[in-house]
Amino acid sequence: PVSKEVESRTDTTLSCVITGITKQLNAVVWTKDGTDVTTLTGDNSYVVSAGTYSSNSQTTTLTVKSAVNTVDSTYTCVITSNEWLVTNKLTNVVLNVFGEYSAFGHFPSL
């Protein structure tokens, strides 16, 4: 899987690049730890773009909003391509979230 490190409570964008295709993908879905985040209704925590086909490739993106970007998670790009007779082809992206570092209070007393 691909990994990305980001600071906790910041917006971040993950991408999945599909190459070697000659037309737009039939379907793109993003999941978080197995739950589909593409079709969540009333939840602005995720922004999905299926991308546009160009020059034998398509890049789909998932923007994870700061409010839900608080713990390590595995996001999965799931594609369907009738051209290649592929259904539910998975690519995992591991999002490693770290906290903001502050030097205050981290030094032993002298």
N, C-alpha and C positions, 0 to 999 in steps of 0.2 A: 504493500500500500504506500501511497504518497503521504508525507507528513508536512504539517505546517504549524509553526509556533506563533502564537499571538498573545497579546496582553489581555487579561480578563477585562470584561465590560467595555470592549471596543468592537466596532463594526469590522467585519472581515469578509472578504470574498474568496470563495473557493472556485476553481475551474476544472473542467473536464474537457480535454481536447480529443476529438474523434477524427482520425485521418483515414485516407484511403477510401472515401465514399464518393459517390457521384451524384447524390441528391440529398435533400434535407432528411434528417432522421424522422421516423414516424412518431416516436414518443420519447420524452425525457422526463424522468422522475428523480427527485432527490429524497433520500431518507436520512434520518438521524437515529442511530442505534436501532434500526429496523422499523421506525415509524415514518410514514410518508409525510414530509413537510411541504410538498408541492401543492397539496390541495387543502391545507388547513384553512378553514373559513373563519373570518373575524380575527385572525392572528397576523399582526404585522411584523412578527419576529423574523420572518424569512422572506427574501425576494428571489424568485427563480426566473432565470432567463434561459429559454431553450437555445438561444443563439441563432445565427443565420448561416446557412450553407454558403461557402465561398471557397473556390480553388481546392476542391476535394477534401475539405475539412469543415468541421463545425465545433465551436467552443460554447459549451453550456456553462452557466455560472450560478452559484448560490451565494447570496449575501446573507450572512448571519448577523443579526442586529445585536447591539451591545447588551440588551436586557437578558438575552438567553445565552450569551457567550461567557459562561462562568466556570465551566468544568470541561475536562478532556472529553471528547466525543468522537465517534466514528461516523462520518457522513459518507453516503454511497450515491454515486451517480449511476442510474439505471437507464439504459437506452434500449430502444427497439428500432430495428432497421429491417424493413421488408425487403430491401435491396439485397441484403446479405443473409436473409432468413434468420436473423438474430432477434431473440426475444429475451428481455431482462438480462442483458449483459451488464455485469457489475464492475465498478471501479471504486475502491475504497480510498477515502482521504481522511487521515487521522488528524484531528485538530487538537494540538497540545496547548492548553491555556495556562498561562502563568500570571501570578499576582504582581501588582506594582511593588517595586522595591523601595523601601525607605530606610535610610541609614539611622534615623532617629530611634533610639531605644534598642539598638542591636549590638552595642558595644558594652563590654563588662565595665563595671565601676572601677575607677582607679583609686 
